[in-house]
Amino acid sequence: MEVGAAVAIFDKLIKFLGLVKAGKAERNQKVDEALNYFHLALVETQAYLRAPPIDGDKERERDISFLWYKASVPMRYVDTEISHICSVKGQYWSHPRFWYELRSGSLDISIENVEKLALELLDK
């Protein structure tokens, strides 16, 4: 093999490895974004549940709903089931007093299950 051909192949290999590395960095950024939004929604929900107002706080519940919806979108790159759980939790927090109409079926959206899933994601 000629030196020029070997250099050309080596250059292509370096470019390819750069693309792989860039793709991995982009994926890591998406995973970090998903985990950040997920944990923010979880922490805000837990804080609300520690001392919930007697009649509820519609504005804060709306904010929590927004956080769960916001977490659901980037979470699809990490785990589609957890993404779906985030979306359903967003539905719940948009109308917590009417949740019986929005039942999720067999999907466990309890805060305990979501907390367990969060810890499992951090271990990956």
MARDOSE-459986 format. One line per field, with one value per residue: residue number from 1; residue in one letter; x, y, z of N, C-alpha, C in turn. Coordinates in Angstrom, 1 decimal. Layout:
residues N
n: c(NUM	...)
res: c(A	...)
npx: c(X	...)
npy: c(Y	...)
npz: c(Z	...)
capx: c(X	...)
capy: c(Y	...)
capz: c(Z	...)
cpx: c(X	...)
cpy: c(Y	...)
cpz: c(Z	...)
END
This chain:
residues 124
n: c(1	2	3	4	5	6	7	8	9	10	11	12	13	14	15	16	17	18	19	20	21	22	23	24	25	26	27	28	29	30	31	32	33	34	35	36	37	38	39	40	41	42	43	44	45	46	47	48	49	50	51	52	53	54	55	56	57	58	59	60	61	62	63	64	65	66	67	68	69	70	71	72	73	74	75	76	77	78	79	80	81	82	83	84	85	86	87	88	89	90	91	92	93	94	95	96	97	98	99	100	101	102	103	104	105	106	107	108	109	110	111	112	113	114	115	116	117	118	119	120	121	122	123	124)
res: c(M	E	V	G	A	A	V	A	I	F	D	K	L	I	K	F	L	G	L	V	K	A	G	K	A	E	R	N	Q	K	V	D	E	A	L	N	Y	F	H	L	A	L	V	E	T	Q	A	Y	L	R	A	P	P	I	D	G	D	K	E	R	E	R	D	I	S	F	L	W	Y	K	A	S	V	P	M	R	Y	V	D	T	E	I	S	H	I	C	S	V	K	G	Q	Y	W	S	H	P	R	F	W	Y	E	L	R	S	G	S	L	D	I	S	I	E	N	V	E	K	L	A	L	E	L	L	D	K)
npx: c(0.8	0.5	2.1	0.6	-2.0	-2.4	-2.2	-4.5	-6.5	-6.1	-6.7	-9.5	-10.3	-9.8	-11.5	-13.9	-13.9	-14.0	-16.6	-18.0	-17.3	-18.4	-21.1	-21.5	-21.0	-23.1	-25.3	-24.7	-25.2	-27.9	-28.9	-28.0	-29.6	-32.1	-32.1	-31.7	-34.0	-35.9	-35.2	-35.5	-38.3	-39.1	-38.1	-39.4	-42.0	-41.9	-41.3	-43.6	-45.5	-44.6	-45.7	-48.5	-50.9	-54.1	-56.4	-55.1	-52.8	-53.3	-51.7	-49.0	-49.3	-49.8	-47.3	-45.8	-46.9	-46.1	-43.3	-43.1	-44.1	-42.1	-39.9	-40.6	-40.1	-37.2	-36.5	-37.3	-35.1	-33.7	-35.3	-38.2	-40.4	-40.2	-40.4	-43.0	-44.3	-43.5	-45.0	-47.6	-47.7	-47.6	-50.1	-51.6	-50.9	-51.9	-54.6	-55.1	-57.3	-59.2	-58.2	-59.2	-60.5	-58.6	-57.1	-54.2	-54.2	-52.3	-49.9	-47.5	-47.4	-46.6	-45.0	-43.1	-42.4	-41.4	-39.2	-37.6	-37.1	-35.6	-33.3	-32.3	-31.8	-29.6	-27.7	-27.0)
npy: c(-1.2	2.2	5.1	7.4	6.5	5.1	7.2	8.6	6.8	6.6	9.2	9.2	7.4	8.7	10.9	9.5	8.4	10.7	11.6	9.5	9.9	12.5	12.0	10.3	12.2	13.9	12.2	11.7	14.3	14.5	12.5	13.5	15.8	14.8	13.3	15.5	17.1	15.1	14.6	17.1	17.4	15.3	16.0	18.5	17.6	15.9	17.7	19.2	17.3	16.7	18.7	19.3	21.8	22.2	22.6	22.3	23.7	25.2	26.6	25.8	23.1	23.1	24.0	21.8	19.9	20.8	20.5	17.7	17.1	18.4	16.8	14.4	14.5	14.7	12.3	10.2	9.5	8.0	6.1	4.7	3.8	5.2	7.7	7.8	7.4	9.9	11.6	10.8	11.4	14.2	14.6	13.8	15.7	18.0	17.9	16.9	16.4	15.2	12.9	10.2	10.1	10.1	7.8	5.7	3.0	0.1	1.3	2.3	5.1	6.1	8.1	6.8	4.7	6.1	7.4	5.2	4.4	6.6	6.3	3.9	4.7	6.4	4.6	3.4)
npz: c(0.0	-0.8	0.7	0.6	0.2	2.5	4.4	3.6	4.2	7.0	7.7	7.1	9.0	11.4	11.1	11.2	13.8	15.2	14.5	15.8	18.4	18.8	18.4	20.6	22.6	22.2	22.7	25.4	26.4	25.9	27.6	30.1	30.2	30.2	32.6	34.4	34.1	34.9	37.5	38.6	38.4	40.0	42.6	43.1	43.2	45.4	47.4	47.4	48.2	50.8	52.4	51.7	50.7	52.2	50.6	48.2	45.8	43.1	41.2	41.8	41.4	38.7	37.8	38.6	37.0	34.5	34.7	34.8	32.2	30.7	31.4	30.2	27.4	26.7	28.0	26.5	25.0	26.7	28.2	27.2	28.6	31.1	30.1	29.3	31.8	32.9	31.3	31.9	34.6	34.4	33.3	35.5	37.5	36.3	36.7	39.5	41.3	39.8	38.9	38.8	36.4	34.6	34.7	34.6	33.9	34.1	34.6	36.8	38.5	40.9	43.4	44.8	43.1	41.0	42.1	42.7	40.0	39.2	40.7	39.7	37.0	37.5	38.2	35.8)
capx: c(0.0	1.3	2.0	-0.5	-3.3	-2.4	-2.6	-5.9	-7.3	-5.9	-7.5	-10.9	-10.6	-9.8	-12.8	-15.0	-13.8	-14.4	-18.0	-18.5	-17.1	-19.3	-22.4	-21.6	-21.1	-24.5	-26.1	-24.5	-25.8	-29.3	-29.1	-27.9	-30.7	-33.3	-32.0	-31.8	-35.5	-36.6	-34.9	-36.2	-39.8	-39.3	-37.8	-40.5	-43.2	-41.7	-41.4	-45.0	-46.1	-44.3	-46.6	-49.5	-52.0	-55.4	-57.2	-54.3	-52.3	-53.4	-50.5	-47.9	-49.6	-49.6	-45.9	-45.3	-47.4	-45.2	-42.0	-43.2	-44.2	-40.8	-39.0	-41.0	-39.6	-35.8	-36.4	-37.5	-33.8	-33.1	-36.1	-39.5	-41.4	-40.1	-40.9	-44.5	-44.6	-43.4	-46.1	-48.9	-47.6	-47.9	-51.6	-52.2	-50.7	-52.7	-55.9	-55.0	-58.5	-60.0	-57.4	-59.9	-60.9	-57.4	-56.3	-53.2	-54.2	-51.4	-48.7	-47.3	-46.8	-46.5	-43.8	-42.1	-41.9	-40.6	-38.0	-36.9	-36.6	-34.6	-32.0	-31.9	-31.2	-28.3	-26.8	-26.7)
capy: c(0.0	3.4	5.9	8.4	5.8	4.8	8.4	8.9	5.8	7.0	10.5	8.9	6.7	9.8	11.6	8.6	8.3	12.0	11.5	8.6	10.7	13.6	11.3	9.9	13.4	14.4	11.3	12.0	15.5	14.3	11.7	14.4	16.7	14.0	13.1	16.7	17.4	14.1	14.8	18.4	17.1	14.4	16.8	19.5	16.8	15.4	18.9	19.6	16.2	16.8	19.7	19.8	22.6	21.5	22.7	22.2	24.9	25.0	27.2	24.9	21.8	23.4	24.0	20.4	19.2	21.3	19.8	16.3	17.0	18.8	15.7	13.3	14.6	14.1	11.0	9.2	9.0	7.2	5.0	5.1	3.6	6.3	8.9	7.7	7.7	11.3	12.2	10.5	12.2	15.5	14.6	13.7	17.0	19.0	17.7	15.8	16.1	14.5	11.8	9.0	10.1	10.0	6.6	5.2	1.6	-0.6	2.1	2.7	6.5	6.5	8.8	5.8	4.0	7.1	7.6	3.9	4.4	7.6	5.7	2.9	5.4	6.9	3.5	2.9)
capz: c(0.0	-0.9	1.9	0.4	0.4	4.0	5.1	3.3	5.0	8.4	7.9	7.1	10.2	12.4	11.0	11.6	15.2	15.7	14.4	16.8	19.7	18.8	18.6	22.0	23.4	22.0	23.4	26.8	26.7	26.0	28.8	31.2	30.1	30.6	34.1	35.1	34.1	35.6	39.0	39.0	38.6	41.2	43.8	43.3	43.6	46.7	48.3	47.5	48.9	52.2	53.1	50.7	51.2	52.5	49.4	47.0	45.2	41.6	40.5	42.0	40.7	37.2	37.6	38.7	35.7	33.4	34.9	34.3	30.7	30.2	31.6	29.4	26.1	26.5	28.6	25.4	24.5	27.8	28.5	26.7	29.6	32.0	29.4	29.3	33.2	33.1	30.6	32.7	35.8	33.9	33.2	36.8	38.2	35.7	37.3	40.5	42.0	38.8	38.4	38.5	35.0	33.8	35.2	33.7	33.7	34.9	34.8	38.2	38.5	42.3	43.7	45.3	41.9	40.2	42.9	42.4	38.7	39.1	41.3	38.7	35.9	37.9	38.3	34.5)
cpx: c(0.9	1.1	0.8	-1.8	-3.5	-2.8	-4.0	-6.8	-7.3	-6.7	-9.0	-11.2	-10.6	-11.1	-13.9	-15.0	-14.3	-16.0	-18.6	-18.4	-18.1	-20.7	-22.5	-21.7	-22.5	-25.5	-26.0	-25.2	-27.3	-29.7	-29.1	-29.1	-31.9	-33.3	-32.2	-33.3	-36.3	-36.4	-35.5	-37.7	-40.0	-39.1	-38.9	-41.7	-43.0	-41.8	-42.8	-45.8	-45.8	-45.2	-47.6	-50.6	-53.3	-56.3	-56.4	-53.8	-52.2	-52.2	-49.3	-48.1	-49.5	-48.1	-45.3	-45.7	-46.4	-43.8	-42.0	-43.3	-42.8	-39.8	-39.3	-40.3	-38.1	-35.6	-36.7	-36.2	-33.2	-34.0	-37.6	-40.6	-41.4	-40.6	-42.4	-45.0	-44.6	-44.6	-47.4	-48.9	-47.9	-49.5	-52.2	-52.1	-51.5	-54.1	-55.9	-56.4	-59.5	-59.2	-58.1	-60.4	-59.7	-56.5	-55.4	-53.2	-53.2	-50.1	-48.6	-46.6	-46.6	-45.1	-42.7	-41.5	-41.0	-39.2	-37.0	-36.3	-35.5	-33.2	-31.5	-31.2	-29.8	-27.3	-26.3	-25.4)
cpy: c(1.2	4.2	6.9	7.7	5.5	6.0	8.8	8.0	6.2	8.3	10.1	8.2	7.7	10.6	10.8	8.5	9.6	12.1	10.6	9.3	11.8	13.1	10.9	11.1	14.0	13.5	11.5	13.2	15.3	13.5	12.6	15.3	16.0	13.7	14.3	17.1	16.4	14.3	16.1	18.1	16.3	15.2	17.8	18.8	16.4	16.6	19.3	18.5	16.2	17.7	20.2	20.7	21.8	21.5	22.7	23.6	24.7	25.5	26.3	23.6	22.0	23.4	22.6	19.6	19.6	20.6	18.4	16.2	17.4	17.6	14.6	13.3	14.1	12.7	9.9	8.7	8.0	5.9	5.4	4.9	4.7	7.5	8.9	7.9	9.2	12.0	12.0	11.3	13.7	15.6	14.6	15.1	18.1	19.0	16.7	15.5	15.3	13.3	10.5	8.9	9.9	8.8	6.1	3.7	0.9	0.1	2.6	4.1	7.0	7.2	7.8	5.0	4.9	7.3	6.4	4.0	5.4	7.0	4.7	3.6	5.9	5.8	3.0	3.5)
cpz: c(0.0	0.4	1.8	0.6	1.8	4.7	4.8	4.1	6.5	8.6	8.0	8.5	11.4	12.3	11.5	13.1	15.8	15.6	15.5	18.2	19.8	19.0	20.0	22.9	23.4	22.8	24.9	27.3	26.8	27.2	30.0	31.3	30.6	32.1	34.9	35.2	35.0	37.1	39.5	39.3	39.8	42.5	44.1	43.7	45.0	47.7	48.5	48.4	50.4	53.0	52.1	51.4	51.3	51.2	48.1	46.6	43.7	40.8	40.6	41.4	39.2	36.9	37.7	37.4	34.6	33.5	34.5	32.8	30.1	30.4	30.6	28.0	25.9	27.1	27.6	24.9	25.5	28.0	28.2	27.8	30.7	31.4	29.5	30.8	33.4	32.5	31.4	34.0	35.5	33.8	34.6	37.5	37.5	36.2	38.4	41.2	41.1	38.2	38.0	37.1	34.1	34.1	34.1	33.4	34.7	35.1	36.2	38.2	40.0	42.5	44.1	44.1	41.1	40.8	42.6	41.0	38.5	39.6	40.3	37.5	36.3	38.0	36.9	34.0)
END
